[in-house]
Amino acid sequence: MTKKETKYIFVVGGVISGVGKGITSSSLGLILKNRGLNVTSIKIDPYINVDAGTMNPTEHGEVFVLKDGDETDQDMGNYERFLDINLTRLNYMTTGRVYKSVIEKERNLEYKGKCVEVVPHIPLEVIGRIKEAGKNASADVVVIEVGGTVGEYQNMLFLEAARMLKLENPKNTAFVMVSFLPTPQKIGEMKTKPTQNAVRTLNASGIQPDILIARASSSLDDKRKEKISLFCNVHPSNVISAPDVDSIYDIPINFEKEKLSEKLCEILNIKTKKADDKAWKKWKDFAKHAHNGKEVVKIAMIGKYFETGDFILSDSYLSVIEALKYSSYLQNRKPVMTWLNSTDFEKNPAKLKDLKKYDGIIIPGGFGSRGVEGNLSVIKFARENKIPYFGLCYGMQMIVIEYARNILGLKDANTKEVNPNSKNLVIDVMESQKEILKRNSYGGSMRLGEYKALLREGTIAKESYASSLQGRSLKDFKKGPAFVTERHRHRYEVNPSFIGDLEAKGLVFSGRSPDGHLMEIAELPKSKHPFFLGTQFHPEFLARPLSPHPLFTSFIKACINKKK
């Protein structure tokens, strides 16, 4: 680029929700980064919620936590994984967050007595936030995903902001529309009319797409491209075919086959170097793993946030799934995940024996009392039958409760979240959280974001981090104390009153907060179990395609050894 001018790419969706805007935005960022550009990404959610923390995961998908503790949409996780960057709360906004900011500015007389109106002040606030995020990242390009589907009332103001930003400098702003082309089974022909209507709806907002990503079950033929071009006013070469693929990591590769990064650079008048072939080869080699590997590793995922009517919504645990993929690919294995509802083991304990056919078991994060007894029976079965077990956040708390009940003999051991009247609350609310709960101030009030943990010598945790290819925050594992930095999202902790008794009976707290008060990792030594470990933090949030998380990798290795 001859001059440092930040460029903006807006990604919008047409016809249906879930059309793939998030993965498209992530892929655009990746292929532009591969051309030597500094790229950052923004997600705009059209919800009144101030953040994603209070949303139901079975409706909205997982809550992804950023390093500064912001609770965000799962697409933020895709951005971080594809671009291999850490984003902040500047990169995420909701309708509620924008309105809240405008109202606060009005109360503080920051508008100097003006009549504050929905237009232009809400779109101007959006534009200000977009520019601030770009400036904070020193970005050459900012990719902005506008949530929802064009034509919805909820995202009109965000589209107005996009139109106004384009007006400032037309050469610095581009629009990409991701639209769906259905092929009705009984008709057997791919239909372009829904996309035509979606583009016209976008035109009604004063926006003309520069690029049209045509999502469909199969590749677009030339006839369909020509028809879309004619009726949507998009050059045929800028109609990009985006057929269904087995792996999302093939998508940026498919985009580059149609020279999408080159076309975007032309539209935005960006002069860049040739794509980095070395970096691109690494990505393509990684993407191949999704199609390679005859050997599989079978994982049982025990959860309670994936049933929605007659359908399974695995997005509730999206980061966990991707983290398992990365570590499995590193071992030339393909993960096969089975979703098991924790409540089923309460209704029918005989189902526990079916767990022997799996190579490993994971209990991910969660809240509330539903399925707790089922989780505890699964953990007991995994511990006694030497099945590799990995507990994440809630899954670690369940380890402590199960161990207290069945090894310490505290039959009523529980968490205050489930049974506040238990005499043995081995999991209790954090002291800093008690006043928050009294005020019913739940939103954004948990222990959130990055915190350090000190690892204990001679443990699986220490060994896992030390053997990881990238070292993960550890400057020198052999000298002095070993710290790791991980992301948290929880309100309850291991009760310090029980730590001595638990460790005396063999449970090892292999990771603690620097002051020693908070237990971050619990495990059994290898002499007792091949892999029985839980983390109070969420390691899945830091797993990346080209740098898998060491704890997930150690878990997968243990699963492979069990299979042998």
Rosetta blueprint (number, residue, H / E / L):
1 M L
2 T L
3 K L
4 K L
5 E L
6 T L
7 K E
8 Y E
9 I E
10 F E
11 V E
12 V E
13 G E
14 G E
15 V L
16 I L
17 S L
18 G L
19 V L
20 G L
21 K H
22 G H
23 I H
24 T H
25 S H
26 S H
27 S H
28 L H
29 G H
30 L H
31 I H
32 L H
33 K H
34 N L
35 R L
36 G L
37 L L
38 N L
39 V E
40 T E
41 S E
42 I E
43 K E
44 I E
45 D E
46 P L
47 Y L
48 I L
49 N L
50 V L
51 D L
52 A H
53 G H
54 T H
55 M L
56 N L
57 P H
58 T H
59 E H
60 H H
61 G L
62 E L
63 V L
64 F E
65 V E
66 L L
67 K L
68 D L
69 G L
70 D L
71 E E
72 T E
73 D L
74 Q L
75 D H
76 M H
77 G H
78 N H
79 Y H
80 E H
81 R H
82 F H
83 L H
84 D L
85 I L
86 N L
87 L L
88 T L
89 R H
90 L H
91 N H
92 Y E
93 M E
94 T E
95 T H
96 G H
97 R H
98 V H
99 Y H
100 K H
101 S H
102 V H
103 I H
104 E H
105 K H
106 E H
107 R H
108 N L
109 L L
110 E L
111 Y L
112 K L
113 G L
114 K L
115 C L
116 V L
117 E L
118 V H
119 V H
120 P H
121 H H
122 I H
123 P H
124 L H
125 E H
126 V H
127 I H
128 G H
129 R H
130 I H
131 K H
132 E H
133 A H
134 G H
135 K H
136 N H
137 A L
138 S L
139 A L
140 D L
141 V E
142 V E
143 V E
144 I E
145 E E
146 V E
147 G L
148 G L
149 T L
150 V L
151 G L
152 E L
153 Y H
154 Q H
155 N H
156 M H
157 L H
158 F H
159 L H
160 E H
161 A H
162 A H
163 R H
164 M H
165 L H
166 K H
167 L H
168 E H
169 N L
170 P H
171 K H
172 N H
173 T E
174 A E
175 F E
176 V E
177 M E
178 V E
179 S E
180 F E
181 L L
182 P L
183 T L
184 P L
185 Q L
186 K L
187 I L
188 G L
189 E L
190 M L
191 K L
192 T L
193 K H
194 P H
195 T H
196 Q H
197 N H
198 A H
199 V H
200 R H
201 T H
202 L H
203 N H
204 A L
205 S L
206 G L
207 I L
208 Q L
209 P L
210 D L
211 I E
212 L E
213 I E
214 A E
215 R E
216 A E
217 S L
218 S L
219 S L
220 L L
221 D L
222 D H
223 K H
224 R H
225 K H
226 E H
227 K H
228 I H
229 S H
230 L H
231 F H
232 C H
233 N L
234 V L
235 H L
236 P H
237 S H
238 N H
239 V E
240 I E
241 S E
242 A E
243 P E
244 D L
245 V L
246 D L
247 S L
248 I H
249 Y H
250 D H
251 I H
252 P H
253 I H
254 N H
255 F H
256 E H
257 K H
258 E L
259 K L
260 L H
261 S H
262 E H
263 K H
264 L H
265 C H
266 E H
267 I H
268 L L
269 N L
270 I L
271 K L
272 T L
273 K L
274 K L
275 A L
276 D L
277 D H
278 K H
279 A H
280 W H
281 K H
282 K H
283 W H
284 K H
285 D H
286 F H
287 A H
288 K H
289 H L
290 A L
291 H L
292 N L
293 G L
294 K L
295 E L
296 V E
297 V E
298 K E
299 I E
300 A E
301 M E
302 I E
303 G E
304 K L
305 Y L
306 F L
307 E E
308 T E
309 G L
310 D L
311 F E
312 I E
313 L L
314 S H
315 D H
316 S H
317 Y H
318 L H
319 S H
320 V H
321 I H
322 E H
323 A H
324 L H
325 K H
326 Y H
327 S H
328 S H
329 Y H
330 L H
331 Q L
332 N L
333 R L
334 K E
335 P E
336 V E
337 M E
338 T E
339 W E
340 L E
341 N E
342 S H
343 T H
344 D H
345 F H
346 E H
347 K H
348 N L
349 P H
350 A H
351 K H
352 L H
353 K H
354 D H
355 L H
356 K H
357 K H
358 Y L
359 D L
360 G E
361 I E
362 I E
363 I E
364 P L
365 G L
366 G L
367 F L
368 G L
369 S L
370 R L
371 G L
372 V H
373 E H
374 G H
375 N H
376 L H
377 S H
378 V H
379 I H
380 K H
381 F H
382 A H
383 R H
384 E H
385 N L
386 K L
387 I L
388 P L
389 Y E
390 F E
391 G E
392 L E
393 C L
394 Y H
395 G H
396 M H
397 Q H
398 M H
399 I H
400 V H
401 I H
402 E H
403 Y H
404 A H
405 R H
406 N H
407 I L
408 L L
409 G L
410 L L
411 K L
412 D L
413 A L
414 N E
415 T E
416 K L
417 E L
418 V L
419 N L
420 P L
421 N L
422 S L
423 K L
424 N L
425 L E
426 V E
427 I E
428 D E
429 V E
430 M L
431 E H
432 S H
433 Q H
434 K H
435 E H
436 I H
437 L H
438 K H
439 R L
440 N L
441 S L
442 Y L
443 G L
444 G L
445 S L
446 M L
447 R E
448 L E
449 G E
450 E E
451 Y E
452 K E
453 A E
454 L E
455 L E
456 R L
457 E L
458 G L
459 T L
460 I H
461 A H
462 K H
463 E H
464 S H
465 Y H
466 A H
467 S H
468 S L
469 L L
470 Q L
471 G L
472 R L
473 S L
474 L L
475 K L
476 D L
477 F L
478 K L
479 K L
480 G L
481 P L
482 A L
483 F E
484 V E
485 T E
486 E E
487 R E
488 H E
489 R E
490 H E
491 R L
492 Y E
493 E E
494 V E
495 N L
496 P H
497 S H
498 F H
499 I H
500 G H
501 D H
502 L H
503 E H
504 A H
505 K L
506 G L
507 L L
508 V E
509 F E
510 S E
511 G E
512 R E
513 S L
514 P L
515 D L
516 G L
517 H L
518 L L
519 M E
520 E E
521 I E
522 A E
523 E E
524 L L
525 P L
526 K L
527 S L
528 K L
529 H L
530 P L
531 F L
532 F E
533 L E
534 G E
535 T E
536 Q L
537 F L
538 H L
539 P H
540 E H
541 F H
542 L H
543 A L
544 R E
545 P L
546 L L
547 S E
548 P L
549 H L
550 P H
551 L H
552 F H
553 T H
554 S H
555 F H
556 I H
557 K H
558 A H
559 C H
560 I H
561 N H
562 K H
563 K H
564 K L
